[in-house]
Amino acid sequence: SFENDQWWTEGDEPMYYIVSPRDIVLARPRGPDDRIQWLLDNKKFEEALSVLETGKALKDSTMEQIGYDYLTHLFQVKAFAKAAALCPKLLFKKTALWERWVLEFAKVQQLALLCRYIPVEEPRLRQAVYDMVLKIFLQSDHENFLYLIKHWPPAIYGIEEVTDALLAYEVRNQANGTLREALAELYILQNRKDLALGIFLQLQRPEVFDFIAKNRLLPAVQDKVVLLVQLDSQQAISLLVDHSDEITPSMVVGQLKEAAERKKGTVKWRMWLHQYLHQLFEVNPNAGSDFHALQIELYAEFAPKLLMNFLTSSNAYPLELAYKICESKGLVQEMVFILGRMGNARQALHLIIEKLGDIPQAIEFVRTQRDDELWEELI
């Protein structure tokens, strides 16, 4: 073919003059730019793109024309998804071209198709363009708004301005989980991790515990015990017990008691309060001594088999109250022990004999008391 017999180099094509009595005609071989123009004029956009992809040297104007004509055609036939996917090929790394077509996609409300192709480096667009995209999605597409917040470098858009816009939007509209998560991500990017933590707790995100440990945010959860326990009671209780010096028992008990009084499922909250105090007592018997009276009530309600060990190990509870609690629950063995501590051995002996009917225990009890009158009482 003629093309295979070409003896000149690109850009140095020969020119031919055809002279007649009336005209002079200048002729030269057809180059790739001419080929592209013919293909575009005949709407053969795929072929024009194929020529572009061969890597042949083309004028900048020709390359831009391919993009403009092809994308315009795709817009006319409403093939927006295909147009978006082709933008990286057709707009190259030219800021002005990208900014123009971002606006074109915005005009036809098709930014959702383009947003994941928008470059953030090489080229980087003007901040106003990125801000525009985010604010459009804030109003119309929360999933893509969250995606871009997670994936776009914060340096390319006005992070404080976007945060303020999101907060203003939540004031006017009902907040949803997607936007709440996006706000948390914005707070993290601004190193306001305590505020992000509060949102993650509200959303009941299971990775909260790792987030707390990684960012040393224990002080930030001192007033959020209820949300922590509600998310994962076992992890929360272990965390609170291990760090009882930073989140004190009085903080924990106060919030859990209030939750038990104000929320549905009172029994559940009292159970969690019991589990917390029980684990705390096992780790440090003195840490929650102010609440040992409450603990007796909780043991009697949820774990009566563990109550005797607690009664024998602690000296920080009022004996009279402990006795009344055990009496209300019919815990005779515990009542006997408390009476012994109170010095009321005679009544304790009567309980053993009358309620338990356990003569060997009665004999052992009298022997430990070393009281001759008790022997006579037993006999």
C-alpha positions as CSV (number, residue, x, y, z in Angstrom):
1,S,0.0,0.0,0.0
2,F,1.0,3.6,-0.3
3,E,1.3,3.9,3.5
4,N,3.8,1.1,3.6
5,D,5.9,2.7,0.9
6,Q,6.2,6.0,2.8
7,W,9.7,7.4,2.5
8,W,9.3,10.6,4.5
9,T,9.1,11.1,8.2
10,E,6.1,12.4,10.1
11,G,6.2,16.3,10.1
12,D,8.4,16.4,7.1
13,E,5.9,15.5,4.4
14,P,6.7,16.4,0.8
15,M,4.5,19.0,-1.0
16,Y,3.4,18.8,-4.6
17,Y,2.5,21.7,-6.8
18,I,0.1,21.1,-9.7
19,V,0.1,24.1,-12.0
20,S,-2.4,24.9,-14.7
21,P,-3.0,28.0,-16.8
22,R,-5.6,29.2,-14.3
23,D,-4.8,27.6,-10.9
24,I,-2.0,26.4,-8.8
25,V,-3.0,23.4,-6.5
26,L,-0.8,22.5,-3.5
27,A,-1.0,18.8,-2.6
28,R,0.6,16.8,0.2
29,P,0.2,13.3,1.7
30,R,-2.7,12.8,4.2
31,G,-1.4,12.7,7.8
32,P,-2.9,11.2,11.0
33,D,-4.5,14.6,11.8
34,D,-6.3,14.6,8.5
35,R,-7.3,11.0,9.0
36,I,-8.7,11.9,12.5
37,Q,-10.6,14.9,11.1
38,W,-12.2,12.8,8.4
39,L,-13.3,10.2,10.9
40,L,-14.8,12.8,13.2
41,D,-16.6,14.4,10.3
42,N,-18.2,11.1,9.6
43,K,-18.9,10.3,13.2
44,K,-16.6,7.3,13.3
45,F,-15.5,8.1,16.9
46,E,-14.4,4.6,17.8
47,E,-12.0,4.5,14.9
48,A,-10.7,8.0,15.7
49,L,-10.1,6.8,19.3
50,S,-8.2,3.8,17.9
51,V,-5.9,6.0,15.9
52,L,-5.3,8.1,19.0
53,E,-4.4,5.0,21.0
54,T,-1.8,3.9,18.4
55,G,0.5,6.7,19.9
56,K,1.0,8.5,16.6
57,A,2.0,12.1,16.9
58,L,-1.0,14.3,16.8
59,K,-1.5,18.0,17.2
60,D,-2.9,19.1,20.6
61,S,-5.9,20.6,18.9
62,T,-6.6,17.3,17.1
63,M,-6.4,15.3,20.4
64,E,-8.7,17.8,22.1
65,Q,-11.1,17.7,19.2
66,I,-11.4,13.9,19.5
67,G,-12.5,14.3,23.1
68,Y,-14.9,17.1,22.5
69,D,-16.6,15.5,19.5
70,Y,-16.8,12.0,21.0
71,L,-18.1,13.2,24.4
72,T,-20.5,15.6,22.8
73,H,-21.9,12.7,20.7
74,L,-22.2,10.5,23.8
75,F,-24.1,13.3,25.6
76,Q,-26.5,13.7,22.7
77,V,-27.3,10.0,22.8
78,K,-27.4,10.0,26.6
79,A,-24.7,7.4,26.9
80,F,-23.4,9.1,30.1
81,A,-21.9,6.1,31.7
82,K,-19.7,5.4,28.6
83,A,-18.8,9.0,28.4
84,A,-17.6,9.0,32.1
85,A,-15.5,5.9,31.6
86,L,-13.8,7.4,28.5
87,C,-12.9,10.7,30.2
88,P,-9.5,9.6,31.4
89,K,-8.6,8.7,27.8
90,L,-10.2,11.7,26.1
91,L,-9.3,14.5,28.5
92,F,-5.7,13.4,29.1
93,K,-4.1,15.3,32.0
94,K,-5.4,18.7,31.1
95,T,-6.9,20.6,33.9
96,A,-9.1,22.9,31.8
97,L,-10.6,20.0,29.9
98,W,-11.5,18.1,33.1
99,E,-13.0,21.1,34.7
100,R,-15.1,21.8,31.7
101,W,-16.5,18.3,31.5
102,V,-17.1,18.0,35.3
103,L,-19.4,21.0,34.8
104,E,-21.1,19.4,31.8
105,F,-21.8,16.3,33.8
106,A,-23.1,18.4,36.7
107,K,-25.5,20.3,34.3
108,V,-27.2,17.0,33.3
109,Q,-27.1,15.6,36.9
110,Q,-24.8,12.8,36.0
111,L,-21.9,13.5,38.4
112,A,-22.5,10.2,40.1
113,L,-21.2,8.4,37.0
114,L,-18.1,10.6,36.7
115,C,-17.1,11.2,40.3
116,R,-14.8,8.1,40.7
117,Y,-12.9,9.1,37.6
118,I,-12.2,12.7,38.6
119,P,-8.5,13.0,39.0
120,V,-7.0,14.3,42.3
121,E,-3.4,14.5,41.0
122,E,-2.0,14.9,37.5
123,P,-4.0,16.9,37.0
124,R,-5.2,18.4,40.2
125,L,-8.3,20.6,39.6
126,R,-9.1,23.8,41.3
127,Q,-10.4,23.5,44.9
128,A,-13.7,25.1,43.8
129,V,-14.4,22.2,41.5
130,Y,-14.0,19.5,44.2
131,D,-16.0,21.6,46.6
132,M,-18.8,21.9,44.1
133,V,-18.9,18.1,43.6
134,L,-19.1,17.4,47.3
135,K,-21.8,20.0,47.9
136,I,-23.9,18.6,45.1
137,F,-23.6,15.1,46.6
138,L,-24.4,16.5,50.0
139,Q,-27.7,17.5,48.7
140,S,-28.5,14.6,46.4
141,D,-26.2,11.5,46.8
142,H,-25.0,10.7,50.3
143,E,-23.4,7.4,49.4
144,N,-21.1,9.1,46.9
145,F,-20.5,11.9,49.3
146,L,-19.2,9.5,51.9
147,Y,-17.1,7.6,49.3
148,L,-15.4,10.8,48.2
149,I,-14.7,11.9,51.8
150,K,-13.1,8.6,52.4
151,H,-11.0,8.5,49.2
152,W,-10.2,12.1,48.2
153,P,-7.1,13.7,49.8
154,P,-8.3,16.3,52.3
155,A,-5.9,18.8,50.8
156,I,-7.8,19.2,47.5
157,Y,-11.1,20.6,49.0
158,G,-12.0,23.0,51.7
159,I,-12.5,20.5,54.5
160,E,-13.7,23.1,57.1
161,E,-16.1,24.6,54.6
162,V,-17.5,21.1,53.7
163,T,-17.8,20.2,57.4
164,D,-19.8,23.4,58.1
165,A,-22.0,22.7,55.1
166,L,-22.7,19.2,56.4
167,L,-23.5,20.4,59.9
168,A,-25.9,23.0,58.4
169,Y,-27.5,20.4,56.3
170,E,-28.2,18.2,59.4
171,V,-29.8,21.1,61.1
172,R,-32.3,21.5,58.3
173,N,-32.8,17.8,57.5
174,Q,-33.1,14.6,59.4
175,A,-29.6,13.1,59.9
176,N,-28.9,9.6,58.5
177,G,-26.2,7.1,59.2
178,T,-24.3,7.7,56.0
179,L,-23.9,11.4,56.6
180,R,-23.1,10.8,60.3
181,E,-20.3,8.5,59.2
182,A,-19.1,11.1,56.7
183,L,-19.0,13.7,59.5
184,A,-17.0,11.3,61.6
185,E,-14.5,10.8,58.8
186,L,-14.2,14.6,58.4
187,Y,-13.5,15.0,62.1
188,I,-10.8,12.3,61.9
189,L,-9.2,14.2,59.0
190,Q,-9.1,17.3,61.2
191,N,-7.7,15.4,64.2
192,R,-10.9,15.9,66.2
193,K,-11.1,12.2,67.0
194,D,-13.1,12.6,70.2
195,L,-16.0,14.0,68.1
196,A,-15.6,11.2,65.6
197,L,-15.8,8.7,68.5
198,G,-19.1,10.1,69.7
199,I,-20.6,9.6,66.3
200,F,-19.2,6.0,65.9
201,L,-20.8,5.2,69.3
202,Q,-24.1,6.7,68.2
203,L,-23.9,4.5,65.1
204,Q,-23.0,1.5,67.3
205,R,-20.0,0.7,65.1
206,P,-18.2,-2.5,66.4
207,E,-14.7,-1.1,65.5
208,V,-15.2,1.5,68.3
209,F,-13.1,-0.4,70.8
210,D,-10.1,-0.6,68.4
211,F,-10.6,3.1,67.6
212,I,-10.5,4.0,71.3
213,A,-7.3,1.9,72.0
214,K,-5.5,3.1,68.8
215,N,-6.1,6.8,69.5
216,R,-6.0,6.7,73.3
217,L,-9.5,8.1,73.7
218,L,-10.5,6.8,77.1
219,P,-11.1,10.3,78.5
220,A,-13.5,10.9,75.7
221,V,-15.8,8.0,76.8
222,Q,-16.1,8.9,80.4
223,D,-19.6,10.1,79.8
224,K,-20.5,7.5,77.1
225,V,-20.5,4.4,79.2
226,V,-24.1,3.5,78.3
227,L,-23.3,3.6,74.5
228,L,-20.2,1.5,75.0
229,V,-22.1,-1.2,77.0
230,Q,-25.0,-1.1,74.7
231,L,-22.7,-1.8,71.7
232,D,-20.9,-4.8,73.3
233,S,-21.4,-5.4,77.0
234,Q,-18.5,-7.9,77.4
235,Q,-15.9,-5.8,75.6
236,A,-17.1,-2.6,77.3
237,I,-17.1,-4.1,80.8
238,S,-13.6,-5.5,80.4
239,L,-12.4,-2.1,79.1
240,L,-14.0,-0.3,82.0
241,V,-12.6,-2.7,84.6
242,D,-9.1,-2.6,83.1
243,H,-9.1,1.2,83.2
244,S,-11.0,1.9,86.4
245,D,-8.4,4.5,87.3
246,E,-9.4,6.6,84.3
247,I,-13.1,5.8,84.1
248,T,-13.9,5.5,87.8
249,P,-16.5,3.1,89.3
250,S,-18.6,6.1,90.3
251,M,-18.8,7.2,86.7
252,V,-19.8,3.8,85.5
253,V,-22.3,2.9,88.2
254,G,-23.9,6.3,88.0
255,Q,-24.5,6.0,84.2
256,L,-25.6,2.4,84.3
257,K,-28.1,3.1,87.2
258,E,-29.6,6.0,85.3
259,A,-29.9,3.8,82.2
260,A,-31.7,1.1,84.3
261,E,-34.1,3.7,85.5
262,R,-34.8,5.6,82.3
263,K,-34.5,3.0,79.5
264,K,-36.5,0.0,78.6
265,G,-35.2,-3.3,79.6
266,T,-34.4,-2.4,83.2
267,V,-33.4,-6.0,84.1
268,K,-30.8,-6.0,81.3
269,W,-29.1,-2.8,82.5
270,R,-29.1,-4.1,86.1
271,M,-27.5,-7.3,84.9
272,W,-24.8,-5.4,83.1
273,L,-24.2,-3.3,86.3
274,H,-23.9,-6.6,88.2
275,Q,-21.4,-8.0,85.7
276,Y,-19.3,-4.8,85.9
277,L,-19.2,-4.7,89.7
278,H,-18.5,-8.4,89.9
279,Q,-15.5,-8.3,87.5
280,L,-14.3,-5.2,89.2
281,F,-14.4,-6.9,92.6
282,E,-12.5,-9.9,91.3
283,V,-9.7,-7.7,89.9
284,N,-9.6,-5.2,92.8
285,P,-11.9,-5.9,95.8
286,N,-11.5,-2.3,97.1
287,A,-12.0,-0.4,93.9
288,G,-15.8,-0.4,94.1
289,S,-16.2,-0.6,97.9
290,D,-18.6,2.3,97.9
291,F,-21.1,0.1,96.0
292,H,-20.8,-3.1,97.9
293,A,-24.2,-2.7,99.4
294,L,-25.7,-2.4,95.9
295,Q,-23.6,-5.3,94.9
296,I,-25.3,-7.5,97.5
297,E,-28.6,-6.6,96.1
298,L,-27.4,-7.5,92.6
299,Y,-25.8,-10.8,93.6
300,A,-29.0,-11.8,95.3
301,E,-30.9,-11.0,92.1
302,F,-28.6,-12.4,89.4
303,A,-26.0,-14.7,91.0
304,P,-27.0,-15.9,94.5
305,K,-24.5,-18.7,94.4
306,L,-21.7,-16.1,94.4
307,L,-23.1,-14.0,97.2
308,M,-21.6,-16.0,100.1
309,N,-18.0,-15.6,98.7
310,F,-18.7,-11.8,98.4
311,L,-20.0,-11.6,102.0
312,T,-17.0,-13.3,103.4
313,S,-14.5,-11.3,101.4
314,S,-15.9,-7.8,101.9
315,N,-16.2,-5.6,105.0
316,A,-17.6,-2.6,103.2
317,Y,-21.3,-3.2,103.4
318,P,-23.9,-2.5,106.2
319,L,-24.8,-5.7,107.9
320,E,-28.4,-4.8,108.6
321,L,-29.1,-3.9,105.0
322,A,-27.4,-7.0,103.8
323,Y,-29.5,-9.1,106.2
324,K,-32.7,-7.6,104.9
325,I,-31.8,-8.2,101.3
326,C,-31.0,-11.9,102.0
327,E,-34.1,-12.3,104.1
328,S,-36.2,-10.9,101.2
329,K,-34.7,-13.5,98.9
330,G,-34.8,-16.4,101.3
331,L,-31.0,-16.8,101.4
332,V,-30.8,-18.6,104.8
333,Q,-27.1,-19.6,104.7
334,E,-26.2,-16.0,103.9
335,M,-28.5,-14.8,106.7
336,V,-26.8,-17.1,109.2
337,F,-23.4,-15.7,108.2
338,I,-24.5,-12.1,108.5
339,L,-26.1,-12.8,111.9
340,G,-22.8,-14.3,113.0
341,R,-21.0,-11.2,112.0
342,M,-23.5,-9.1,113.8
343,G,-22.8,-11.1,117.0
344,N,-26.4,-12.5,117.0
345,A,-25.3,-16.1,117.3
346,R,-28.4,-17.3,119.0
347,Q,-30.7,-16.2,116.2
348,A,-28.3,-17.6,113.7
349,L,-28.4,-21.0,115.5
350,H,-32.2,-20.9,115.4
351,L,-32.1,-20.3,111.6
352,I,-29.8,-23.3,111.1
353,I,-32.1,-25.6,113.1
354,E,-35.5,-24.3,112.1
355,K,-34.9,-23.2,108.5
356,L,-32.1,-25.5,107.4
357,G,-32.7,-28.5,109.7
358,D,-29.0,-29.1,109.5
359,I,-27.8,-30.4,112.9
360,P,-24.2,-31.1,111.8
361,Q,-23.9,-27.5,110.7
362,A,-25.5,-26.3,113.9
363,I,-22.9,-28.2,115.9
364,E,-20.1,-26.8,113.8
365,F,-21.5,-23.3,114.1
366,V,-21.7,-23.5,117.9
367,R,-18.2,-25.0,118.1
368,T,-16.7,-22.0,116.2
369,Q,-18.6,-19.5,118.4
370,R,-17.0,-20.9,121.7
371,D,-20.0,-20.0,123.7
372,D,-21.2,-22.4,126.4
373,E,-24.7,-20.9,126.5
374,L,-25.0,-21.7,122.8
375,W,-24.3,-25.4,123.6
376,E,-27.1,-25.4,126.1
377,E,-29.4,-23.7,123.5
378,L,-28.5,-26.3,120.9
379,I,-29.1,-29.2,123.3
